[in-house]
Amino acid sequence: MKENNKILQLINVAWRERWSDSQWGINIKKVLPRGVSGDVYNLADCLLQQAVIGSTANPLVLNYLKHSLCAHLVSHAAVLRCIAKYDKLARVYCVTALLEFLLSIIDGITCRIKSEETLLPSAMVQLVHWLMQIFARSVQQYEMRGDMSAEQSFMLEQSCKLLDHLTQQQFLMSMLYVGCHEEVDALERFRELYASIKASLTSSNLTLSSLAAEQQLKQLAYIDVKNLELQSLNPLPSAEKISCCVQPLLAVEVLLNPCKDTSYYVAELQMLQRLKGYSNTRLFYEIIRAGFLTLSNVADTSPDTMWGAFMFFKMPHIIKQLHALQRVPGEQPQPPTDYIPELVEALELLIEDNLLLDFMDHKCSCNIIEFLLNDWTKQQLVNDVHVKKFASQREAASLLLKKCDNGQQTPSNINFIKRAEVPLSGVLKTLCTNKVQDMVNVLCQVPVGNSFELILSVATVEGRLKTFVSRLIQCNENSKPIPGELGKLSVIRSTLFDVSFLMLTSIVQTYGSDVVLPERGDSFFEKWVRECMMERNKLKNPRQILALCDESIVDELLLSLSKPEAAQLKPLTWQDICLNLPGVLHHVLIAWEQETLSSADVKSILDNIKRRLFSYSVCATSFLCAYMYSVRETELLKPLNMIQQFLAPLTNEELSSQENAKERLALSYQIIRKMQHDVHPAPNTKSRLISHTPLIEQFRECWRTVAEAGHLPVKAAQSLESLLLAGGASWLVTQLVEQLIGCKYMRDMAKCMDIVFAVMHLDIERTTEALLQYVVAPMILRRQDEDINEPQSLVLARLCVYCIISCLETRSSASAAAAAAFKKRSRSHDEEELATTANAAKVRKVIGDGSDNSNDFADANSIAAAGTNVAALLSSAPSAAELRATPLSLKEPLQSSVKHIFRIFMQFVSGDELSPKAVFVYQFISLLVECGGGERVAPVLRLLPPLLMQQLLKVLATDDIRVGLISRLYDLRLQGGRQAAVADLCLWRNMQLARHSIHL
């Protein structure tokens, strides 16, 4: 209080004696204790009260206030707060003087010490409220009186100038933005004043001196982080004439997760849409183009039918959901139409791609656009007018292609995919009945040709696969023999059991038991799969399988199979025989090893097994494959020869003795070959799983295929997945990044990055972990003076950010546990599964297929040359019912990976020199904020080290960092976030002022 009185006395003396600014500065320092700011004693308040004590302002005292600011005796925050408290707005001359004073200091407003940082945001809020009050009072008076004095007009003009300066100063806008988070009711007050000003301007027809003033007032009233500048590092969608990101991503997802429902793909594509900034039109165009591109290079039956089914059954639902999700909440719904406008625009873009459409017309032997759109009219994606329009545009080219073919073109599977929907519905309907004969007739027709493959593909993409499997299981259960039933009815039931068992086994082999079967099913087939069936990702202990056998049944079976004419087999169910066949084969193996049985005897027993039901040979093969995993390589000969005997063809007489035997036999051969191939691939077959070529050469050959195609073919995706399993995530990611930074041109680099990003979705969590922990930092440290510079560093930073965002949105903690229960079609990389298969020999894998072998027993030399065992594995995928959702906190391994890379960043910016390492840190953080959109990457930003941004500001002496970046880094709802943001903003401001000041 003593110092306050001294200050007031000194002001009176200074005014009375007309001190100069320098005299004031010398004398005030005698009053203020050394090292103490004038804010402690309300110096700014004292000066301002004296300056506006009368009807006009005292310019001399205002000069003292300005000198005190320049001499750092008072803070800008204190001055702004004092001005904002002036409520005598009727004193036009005083208000005008204060506005002119603000105009003279506004370009230099900042904070110089820590204590000032907490005051400036609230001071800015108070100042803006005061300024808007001046506007509101002036326009209301004009509205009431109809005119305005020259003094009031000049005051309003100065207000417009101050408003313009304020909105142009990004630092002040950022402080206002922070302050509005601190004073939560401030925005409401601003908006009420703005509404009042706007209403008065409208009713009075007053034109402000600045045409932009009204828009600037609105900007203050509705201030948002979008008003704060952020230098964009992510390329604009218009810069990418042709995108390479949608096709590779869909190729990977359809390969790994064909059973996922529509929402899974929609969420994935929405994530990509946000990252790339695509409109719906562009996204729809890329989705359809991706489907055609992938279909144009698939040749194998399975991916051909799967992609065709995806294109014709799943894609329309994806497009409809994406269109529905674009509606803004609260917006009036658009009137219903029979088409989607954005899709029509996308088709207009697609119709210009003549080369792609010509190839598809040739491949499918039809006008592919017309073929596709005819079905989409039923779903109201397009209408008949659009179909006729686009079909006519392609009609001439399609006719020309037909003439060139001369009728020699073979029909494509795509022509049959649409027809498979009706058989699927018919099969499902028939399986609901209890008519055994009808079920046998329908199911025995399914494995004919590629009908089974087509029906499975359609059931998969339509989400009806589990329904199909459950009804097949029920059918298999209902086929149990009825005591006393003989003759034709018994044969029909056995055929029903056989065909349903074989179809179920084939489905489990294709998709994995965890995908298609419930966790604890109690049917016979589900129990058999759990306890006896050899799956790629689930090895079975042969001793445990043998423990399920009943010795009395085994003895009877052994006698019956050895001497079928003499032995009288007691009535046994087919289920009992399936469970006890392993015991029979074990006895046969031991007897054969001990030479009690000859090769001819063994052959006779095996033939008798196969002749009864073809599912018996599948059960026997499953046990033999499990047995082969448990013995030495020198002991593989006999079980391998036994499996080969199951693959021996039947005579015409044997085939004619059973109804529909040919189709069931072919399906059993397919199942047996897959089982055998998983355990012991033949060396003389051209297998996609086995290769003795070094991994790096396989990768280069695969990538050469990708580079030549310009997109990701399905075969290449399969090869890369197997390389991931064989070489590990770190090895594959290293090779991918090497290819990325090896590109010479920006266009090639952007295309390569999109494909690499998609490939990393083979296992986004593990590849992201490898990228952040083991690839990026060593590569930048090792090669920063070579090719890790612009633009490579920017593309690498973008890849890291894309992967983090995708990994972040993939699953939350609840889905991570559920994901373990869902397996994809391909092989596994799960650590536990790798541990269980550690006894398998290490043979490099590059995608697998079945192999044909000789019909009779192989000799020892061929077995010795057959190579080593291979453990093929299945991998997990997240729950199909789950949309991507950003979790509140990061889960492992993403959290530890992000923490690791941030620790590395602290080392990168710890020096005083600008380097490519520091530039990479800036690019990474900026892209994370820009692509993440604030809330989505909030869990990642919370892990930023406290001093990282300040250190980066000191090292990166450029104008690249803007206030929009700093304001988006922190959670401004929390006090700690606001403090960190203000500290960084003030450091940025002071560095900007120092850089642009004039040094005398």
Secondary structure, 3 states (H helix, E strand, C coil): CHHHHHHHHHHHHHHHHCCCHHHHHHHHHHHCCCCCCHHHHCHHHHHHHHHCCCCCCCHHHHHHHHHHHHCCCCCHHHHHHHHHCCCCCCCHHHHHHHHHHHHHHHHHCCCCCHHHHCCHHHHHHHHHHHHHHHHHHHHHHHHHHCCCCHHHHHHHHHHHHHHHHHHHCHHHHHHHHHHHHHCCCHHHHHHHHHHHHHHHHHHHCCCCCCCCHHHHHHHHHCCCHHHCCCCCCCCCHHHCCCCCCHHHHHHHHHHHCCCCCHHHHHHHHHHHHHHHCCCHHHHHHHHHHHHHHHHHHCCCHHHHHHHHHHHHHHHHHHHHHHHHHCCCCCCCCCCCCCCCHHHHHHHHHHCCCHHHHHHHHHHHCCCHHHHHHHHHCCCCCCCHHHHHHHHHHHHHHHHHHHHHHCCCCCCCCHHHHHHHHHHHHHHHHHHCCCCHHHHHHHHHHCCCCCHHHHHHHHHHHCCCHHHHHHHHHHHHHHCCCCCCCCCHHHHHHHHHHHHHHHHHHHHHHHHCHHHHCCCCCCCHHHHHHHHCCCECCECCCHHHHHHCCCHHHHHHHHHHHHCCCCCCCCCCCHHHHHHHHHHHHHHHHHHHHCCCCCHHHHHHHHHHHHHHCHHHHHHHHHHHHHHHHCCCHHHCHHHHHHHHHHCCCCCHHHHHCCCCHHHHHHHHHHHHHHHHHHHCCCCCCCCCCECCCCHHHHHHHHHHHHHHHCCCCHHHHHHHHHHHHHHCHHHHHHHHHHHHHCCCCHHHHHHHHHHHHHHHHHCHHHHHHHHHHHHHHHHHHHHCCCCCCCCHHHHHHHHHHHHHHHHHHHCCHHHHHHHCCCECCCCCCCHHHHHHCCCCCCCCECCCCCCCCCCCCCCHHHHHCCCCCCCCCCCECCCCCCCCCCCCCCCCCHHHHHHHHHHHHHHHCCCCCCCHHHHHHHHHHHHHHHHHCCHHHHHHHCCCCCCHHHHHHHHCCCCCCCHHHHHHHCCCCCHHHHHHHHHHHHHHHHHHHHHHCCCC
